[in-house]
Amino acid sequence: MADPQIRPLLLGYIRAHLLMTDDEIAAAKLTLAAYAGSEGYALGTVYVDHANAAPAAFHALLEEIRRDNDVWAVLVPTPQHLIASGHRAMTNQLEHHGSVHVIVAHP
């Protein structure tokens, strides 16, 4: 029987656009943490892809999903964080590599 104290694990993903400030990234992380807490999830690592290094963080996220079978979903602040990466392609990769869901905190 599953332990009711154990909450499903989410990983966060933020695709920072070119003009996004450190404060905006911090606010997006807080949004993810607040959503996860209010919905009964545990938030693990939040991966941030910056325009000049993308998709390095996304690949690191996939690697963690491959290593950790407890990851239930990937949480993004808004759909725009997926659109820049190609929403359907990103979702397909996540589902293929770990059978995880994608949740949008603010659809």
N, C-alpha and C positions, 0 to 999 in steps of 0.2 A: 504494500500500500504506500502511495506517495506521501511524503511528509508535507503537511499543509504549511509549514514554516518556510519551505523552499520555494522561492519565486522563480518563474521562468527568466532565463538570462537573455538580455538584449545587448547587442553591440551597437554603438552609435556611428553614424557616418555623416560628415559635413563636407560639402564641396564648396570651399571658399572661393568666391569670385574675386577677380583682380582687385577691386576696390574695397573689399571687406576688411574692416579694421580688427585688431586684436580684441577690442571690446565687443564687437559684434560676434566674433567667434566664441568668446566667453559666454555671451548671452545665449547663443544657440546651444552651447553645451548645457547651460542651466535649464533651458527649455526642455531638452531631452531628459535631463535628470528629473525635472518636475513631472513630466509626462509619465516616465517609467514608474516613479514612486506612486503617483495617483492612480495608476492602472494596475498596480500590483506586480510589477516586474522589477527585476534587479538589473541595473545598468552597469555593464562592464566597460571596456575600453571604448573611447570615442575617437574614431579615426578622422583626421582632417586632411583633405587633399587641397593643396594650394595650387593655384593656376600654373606656376612654374615647375611643379613636381608631379602633377597628376599623370597617371593614376596610381602612383606609388602607394598611397595610403589605402586605396581600394584593394590593391593586390595583397597588402599586409592584412587587411580585413579578411579576405578570402583565405589566406593562410591560417589565420586564427580559427576560422570556421572549420577548416579541414582538420585541425589539431584537436579542437574542443567540441565533442559531441553534445555538450550541454547548451550550446547556443541555439536559442529558439527563433530569434528574429533579429533583423537589422532595423534600427530606428533612425529616421531622418527628420529634420525639422519641418521641411516643406517639400512638395513634389519637385520644386526647382533644383534641389540638391541631387536628384536623380536624372532630371532632364538633361543637364549638362553632360552627364556621362552616358546618356542614352538609356532612358528608363527601362525599356523592354530588355535591352541587352544586359543591363546590370541585374535586373530581376532574374533573368534566365541564368546568369552565372551564379548568383546566390543560391537559387533553387537547385541547380545542378551540383554544386560543390558541397552543399550541406543540407539541402532540403529545408532551408530556413525561409521565413516569411519576411516581407518588407512592410514596415508600419510607418505611416506618416503622422507625425505628432500634430501638425496643423494642415489638414488636407485643403 
